[in-house]
Amino acid sequence: MPTAPVRAAGAVLWRSAGDGIEVCVVHRPYLADWSLPKGKLDADEHPLAGAVREVLEETGVRGEPQLRLPEVAYTLPDGVPKAVEFWLMRAADGPAADPIDPTEVDTVSWLSPADALARLSYPDDRRLVEHVAALPPVTALTALVRHAHAGKRGEFDGPDALRPLDPLGRAQAELLGPPLALLGPQRLFAATPLRCRQTLEPLSARLGLPIVTDRAFAEPAEPADVPARAKLAADRLGELRDGPRAAVCSQGKVIPSILMELAGAGSAEPYKTPKGTGWILTWSGDRLLALSRI
């Protein structure tokens, strides 16, 4: 039977340098190569959390996720497939620590993109640095998630707005908390249904932030009103973009149309969002630069 791929995560970690940026590359003595910081995920670890952990362990720097980069897939010498989820990360302010294990990484270097391209050992890593070097500056992030599982509408005896998360939904909400916290939101907004607020409660408890109810992100009563509500929600996200970083919980019938509106796309189909998952909206000024699934 097919072998399950090895799951790993890493980052193009950058910091400001004069009028440009520097990219972090690491030397791995056991392979005698130069690489972007990356490593295998722990069991059941969210890839975004794993990417942040690996960056910290290999570079001594805490990375602030900004957007998801193209995945890298290849086959290991023993024939096992490997998939690495990469993220663009800004180096957090503050002094760096030493890498945790010097047998894994013995040198951490900050190089201009051109010098990093010359130093890196692998074409896939070089392609990621080229991709990052061509991006405009990231100016804002917003998290947009769909509420977690809340049973079936027809089986709840009461107003639908009061339908709570079920056990699966509560577990999904707990799993969403850590990766959303890595984005550093300072404000939390939930659509009017109880299940939207409950989805953000683990994140609220983790960060010590209140949850503000915002009806702009709620599904309208009539399906014909979804486009107008999506336009309202998209405008509201534009307002939130210009303030402290926000995380928003909305609903499944309106999220695809919100993202279609923001992306200027012709279809909402690519933006369907399973319950208990979501997106990172990455902005450069008022331009939506990237939509990254989480």
DOLOLO-873820 format. One record per residue (C-alpha): residue number from 0; y, z, x. Coordinates in Angstrom, 3 decimals. Example, Ala and Ser with C-alpha at 12.3 -4.5 7.8 and 13.67 -1.06 7.14 Angstrom:
<recs>
[rec 0,[-4.500,7.800,12.300]] [rec 1,[-1.060,7.140,13.670]] 
</recs>
This chain:
<recs>
[rec 0,[0.000,0.000,0.000]] [rec 1,[3.592,-0.622,1.211]] [rec 2,[5.115,2.030,3.449]] [rec 3,[8.155,3.799,2.023]] [rec 4,[11.262,3.012,4.075]] [rec 5,[12.777,5.643,6.321]] [rec 6,[16.049,6.781,4.716]] [rec 7,[19.044,7.426,6.933]] [rec 8,[22.819,7.581,6.706]] [rec 9,[25.785,7.325,9.040]] [rec 10,[29.404,6.343,9.336]] [rec 11,[32.104,4.361,10.977]] [rec 12,[34.222,7.371,11.896]] [rec 13,[37.858,6.618,12.725]] [rec 14,[41.097,8.329,13.651]] [rec 15,[44.675,7.152,14.080]] [rec 16,[45.758,6.041,17.549]] [rec 17,[49.286,4.757,18.041]] [rec 18,[49.788,1.769,15.764]] [rec 19,[46.041,1.311,15.203]] [rec 20,[42.796,3.204,15.009]] [rec 21,[40.011,4.401,17.268]] [rec 22,[36.333,4.324,16.312]] [rec 23,[33.768,6.913,17.368]] [rec 24,[30.651,5.733,19.212]] [rec 25,[27.892,7.929,20.634]] [rec 26,[25.490,7.578,23.545]] [rec 27,[21.880,8.527,22.821]] [rec 28,[20.109,9.358,26.098]] [rec 29,[16.596,9.144,24.682]] [rec 30,[17.234,5.494,23.748]] [rec 31,[19.832,4.735,26.432]] [rec 32,[22.017,3.014,23.831]] [rec 33,[25.467,3.211,22.244]] [rec 34,[25.474,3.589,18.493]] [rec 35,[27.493,4.610,15.483]] [rec 36,[26.696,8.205,14.451]] [rec 37,[23.742,8.193,12.067]] [rec 38,[20.399,9.846,11.430]] [rec 39,[17.519,10.438,9.050]] [rec 40,[18.076,12.200,5.753]] [rec 41,[16.485,15.543,5.028]] [rec 42,[14.101,15.688,2.079]] [rec 43,[15.943,15.062,-1.226]] [rec 44,[19.297,14.998,0.601]] [rec 45,[22.040,12.937,-1.012]] [rec 46,[22.895,10.035,1.345]] [rec 47,[26.596,10.880,1.344]] [rec 48,[25.867,14.507,2.241]] [rec 49,[23.445,13.307,4.917]] [rec 50,[26.030,10.971,6.398]] [rec 51,[28.607,13.774,6.654]] [rec 52,[26.014,16.129,8.175]] [rec 53,[24.850,13.587,10.754]] [rec 54,[28.415,12.780,11.794]] [rec 55,[29.148,16.488,12.293]] [rec 56,[25.924,17.096,14.224]] [rec 57,[26.325,14.087,16.513]] [rec 58,[30.086,14.120,17.108]] [rec 59,[31.276,17.657,16.340]] [rec 60,[33.777,16.148,13.890]] [rec 61,[33.869,16.586,10.124]] [rec 62,[34.147,13.183,8.500]] [rec 63,[36.066,12.650,5.257]] [rec 64,[34.303,9.908,3.228]] [rec 65,[36.483,7.036,2.051]] [rec 66,[34.244,4.173,0.926]] [rec 67,[30.700,2.913,1.147]] [rec 68,[30.035,0.210,3.730]] [rec 69,[27.281,-2.439,3.668]] [rec 70,[23.808,-0.964,4.095]] [rec 71,[21.847,-1.793,7.229]] [rec 72,[18.109,-2.452,6.941]] [rec 73,[15.642,-3.263,9.698]] [rec 74,[12.050,-2.691,10.769]] [rec 75,[11.136,-0.039,13.297]] [rec 76,[8.835,-0.895,16.234]] [rec 77,[5.880,0.652,14.373]] [rec 78,[6.448,-1.708,11.439]] [rec 79,[8.027,0.862,9.109]] [rec 80,[11.153,-0.359,7.276]] [rec 81,[14.340,1.653,7.691]] [rec 82,[17.472,1.617,5.517]] [rec 83,[20.743,3.202,6.670]] [rec 84,[23.555,3.874,4.182]] [rec 85,[26.891,3.697,5.987]] [rec 86,[30.275,5.103,4.950]] [rec 87,[33.781,4.739,6.242]] [rec 88,[35.006,8.214,7.217]] [rec 89,[38.312,9.495,8.480]] [rec 90,[38.065,12.180,11.157]] [rec 91,[39.343,15.432,9.703]] [rec 92,[42.223,17.141,11.445]] [rec 93,[41.427,19.931,13.863]] [rec 94,[39.589,20.326,17.170]] [rec 95,[36.133,18.827,17.602]] [rec 96,[33.055,20.823,18.530]] [rec 97,[30.284,19.739,20.863]] [rec 98,[27.347,17.802,19.389]] [rec 99,[24.626,20.145,18.171]] [rec 100,[21.776,18.649,20.247]] [rec 101,[22.689,17.098,23.649]] [rec 102,[19.250,15.525,23.856]] [rec 103,[20.225,13.452,20.819]] [rec 104,[23.816,12.646,21.856]] [rec 105,[25.239,13.332,25.330]] [rec 106,[28.536,11.395,25.148]] [rec 107,[31.051,10.914,22.325]] [rec 108,[33.698,8.230,22.910]] [rec 109,[36.728,7.148,20.888]] [rec 110,[37.480,3.474,21.427]] [rec 111,[39.669,0.765,19.991]] [rec 112,[37.720,-1.529,17.641]] [rec 113,[37.677,-4.230,20.345]] [rec 114,[36.319,-1.824,22.964]] [rec 115,[33.796,-0.409,20.478]] [rec 116,[32.503,-3.932,19.817]] [rec 117,[31.978,-4.369,23.542]] [rec 118,[30.260,-0.992,23.922]] [rec 119,[27.907,-0.888,20.921]] [rec 120,[24.309,-1.913,21.545]] [rec 121,[23.400,-3.373,18.145]] [rec 122,[24.749,-6.356,16.176]] [rec 123,[24.579,-4.464,12.856]] [rec 124,[26.840,-1.718,14.215]] [rec 125,[29.264,-4.311,15.569]] [rec 126,[29.425,-6.058,12.190]] [rec 127,[30.343,-2.766,10.513]] [rec 128,[33.162,-2.132,12.983]] [rec 129,[34.459,-5.685,12.437]] [rec 130,[34.377,-5.051,8.680]] [rec 131,[36.339,-1.812,9.051]] [rec 132,[38.896,-3.323,11.434]] [rec 133,[39.745,-5.935,8.785]] [rec 134,[40.373,-3.400,6.008]] [rec 135,[43.879,-2.412,4.912]] [rec 136,[44.684,1.312,5.218]] [rec 137,[43.113,3.661,2.675]] [rec 138,[45.813,5.589,0.841]] [rec 139,[43.988,7.363,-2.018]] [rec 140,[40.587,8.224,-3.486]] [rec 141,[39.495,9.093,-7.019]] [rec 142,[36.013,10.080,-8.221]] [rec 143,[34.933,8.796,-11.651]] [rec 144,[31.595,10.010,-13.024]] [rec 145,[29.656,9.671,-16.250]] [rec 146,[28.570,12.888,-17.935]] [rec 147,[25.036,14.052,-17.265]] [rec 148,[22.115,13.862,-19.685]] [rec 149,[22.740,15.566,-23.038]] [rec 150,[19.729,14.693,-25.169]] [rec 151,[19.964,12.249,-28.059]] [rec 152,[22.918,12.020,-30.390]] [rec 153,[20.735,11.815,-33.513]] [rec 154,[18.780,14.943,-32.594]] [rec 155,[21.790,17.252,-32.269]] [rec 156,[22.666,19.223,-35.395]] [rec 157,[26.414,19.510,-35.080]] [rec 158,[29.566,17.573,-34.127]] [rec 159,[28.802,15.119,-31.333]] [rec 160,[31.767,16.386,-29.326]] [rec 161,[29.946,19.720,-29.020]] [rec 162,[26.593,18.263,-27.874]] [rec 163,[25.797,20.131,-24.633]] [rec 164,[23.939,19.127,-21.513]] [rec 165,[20.183,19.560,-21.718]] [rec 166,[18.079,20.966,-18.831]] [rec 167,[17.915,17.550,-17.133]] [rec 168,[21.674,17.187,-17.492]] [rec 169,[22.339,20.609,-16.011]] [rec 170,[20.182,19.682,-13.018]] [rec 171,[22.067,16.381,-12.646]] [rec 172,[25.398,18.207,-12.758]] [rec 173,[24.247,20.565,-10.009]] [rec 174,[23.233,17.581,-7.848]] [rec 175,[26.611,15.889,-8.379]] [rec 176,[28.560,18.905,-7.178]] [rec 177,[27.924,18.703,-3.406]] [rec 178,[28.704,14.996,-2.857]] [rec 179,[31.788,15.194,-5.076]] [rec 180,[32.997,18.270,-3.172]] [rec 181,[32.837,16.262,0.079]] [rec 182,[35.618,14.066,-1.295]] [rec 183,[37.951,17.054,-1.455]] [rec 184,[39.278,16.746,-5.019]] [rec 185,[42.168,19.031,-5.881]] [rec 186,[42.246,18.328,-9.631]] [rec 187,[39.434,17.990,-12.179]] [rec 188,[39.723,16.103,-15.491]] [rec 189,[37.137,15.755,-18.263]] [rec 190,[37.022,13.685,-21.426]] [rec 191,[37.040,15.690,-24.648]] [rec 192,[33.249,16.076,-25.273]] [rec 193,[31.754,19.367,-24.117]] [rec 194,[29.131,17.557,-22.026]] [rec 195,[31.897,16.024,-19.853]] [rec 196,[33.372,19.423,-19.061]] [rec 197,[29.907,20.871,-18.383]] [rec 198,[29.158,18.046,-15.931]] [rec 199,[32.106,19.150,-13.789]] [rec 200,[31.439,22.885,-14.060]] [rec 201,[29.287,23.149,-10.888]] [rec 202,[32.002,21.319,-8.952]] [rec 203,[34.659,23.525,-10.540]] [rec 204,[32.787,26.657,-9.494]] [rec 205,[32.261,25.334,-5.973]] [rec 206,[35.946,24.493,-5.461]] [rec 207,[37.554,27.179,-7.632]] [rec 208,[39.453,24.575,-9.669]] [rec 209,[40.137,24.487,-13.423]] [rec 210,[38.956,21.566,-15.574]] [rec 211,[41.693,19.869,-17.579]] [rec 212,[40.717,18.034,-20.772]] [rec 213,[42.148,14.506,-20.964]] [rec 214,[41.414,12.385,-24.046]] [rec 215,[42.404,9.195,-22.195]] [rec 216,[38.871,9.183,-20.723]] [rec 217,[36.977,9.718,-24.012]] [rec 218,[35.123,7.011,-25.919]] [rec 219,[36.994,5.845,-29.028]] [rec 220,[35.368,6.312,-32.433]] [rec 221,[35.225,2.545,-33.022]] [rec 222,[33.589,0.134,-30.521]] [rec 223,[36.361,-2.387,-31.197]] [rec 224,[38.822,0.092,-29.679]] [rec 225,[37.039,0.302,-26.298]] [rec 226,[39.257,-2.325,-24.536]] [rec 227,[42.442,-0.518,-25.557]] [rec 228,[41.023,2.863,-24.495]] [rec 229,[39.874,1.356,-21.184]] [rec 230,[43.396,0.071,-20.549]] [rec 231,[44.790,3.542,-21.321]] [rec 232,[42.256,5.171,-18.985]] [rec 233,[42.927,2.646,-16.208]] [rec 234,[46.655,3.353,-16.457]] [rec 235,[45.930,7.082,-16.358]] [rec 236,[43.834,6.642,-13.204]] [rec 237,[46.781,4.831,-11.665]] [rec 238,[48.949,7.864,-12.407]] [rec 239,[46.363,10.241,-10.945]] [rec 240,[46.019,8.072,-7.831]] [rec 241,[49.565,8.909,-6.813]] [rec 242,[49.075,12.688,-6.961]] [rec 243,[46.622,15.165,-5.414]] [rec 244,[43.069,13.804,-5.292]] [rec 245,[41.244,13.919,-8.632]] [rec 246,[37.682,13.847,-9.957]] [rec 247,[37.249,12.603,-13.530]] [rec 248,[34.301,12.788,-15.936]] [rec 249,[34.200,10.125,-18.646]] [rec 250,[31.619,8.454,-20.905]] [rec 251,[29.184,5.593,-20.610]] [rec 252,[30.603,3.254,-23.231]] [rec 253,[34.066,3.206,-21.679]] [rec 254,[33.516,3.514,-17.893]] [rec 255,[32.355,-0.106,-17.363]] [rec 256,[35.419,-1.415,-19.195]] [rec 257,[37.708,0.906,-17.212]] [rec 258,[36.324,-0.439,-13.941]] [rec 259,[36.460,-4.031,-15.175]] [rec 260,[40.142,-3.483,-16.007]] [rec 261,[40.903,-1.962,-12.606]] [rec 262,[38.948,-4.571,-10.649]] [rec 263,[40.325,-7.510,-12.631]] [rec 264,[36.748,-8.627,-13.243]] [rec 265,[35.511,-10.896,-15.999]] [rec 266,[32.557,-8.748,-17.034]] [rec 267,[31.806,-5.045,-17.399]] [rec 268,[28.096,-5.564,-16.713]] [rec 269,[28.179,-4.748,-12.955]] [rec 270,[29.819,-1.413,-13.710]] [rec 271,[27.192,0.110,-15.977]] [rec 272,[26.826,3.722,-14.881]] [rec 273,[23.700,5.833,-15.483]] [rec 274,[24.225,9.370,-16.737]] [rec 275,[24.924,11.887,-14.018]] [rec 276,[26.147,9.250,-11.531]] [rec 277,[29.498,7.736,-10.761]] [rec 278,[31.882,5.968,-8.436]] [rec 279,[34.401,6.538,-5.683]] [rec 280,[37.529,4.496,-6.328]] [rec 281,[39.238,3.722,-3.016]] [rec 282,[42.852,2.542,-3.044]] [rec 283,[45.206,0.870,-0.614]] [rec 284,[48.579,1.346,-2.249]] [rec 285,[48.163,0.156,-5.835]] [rec 286,[45.286,-2.159,-4.885]] [rec 287,[41.749,-1.066,-5.726]] [rec 288,[40.124,-1.611,-2.364]] [rec 289,[36.529,-0.612,-3.124]] [rec 290,[34.191,0.810,-5.750]] [rec 291,[31.408,2.864,-4.185]] [rec 292,[28.466,4.101,-6.255]] [rec 293,[27.431,7.725,-5.903]] 
</recs>
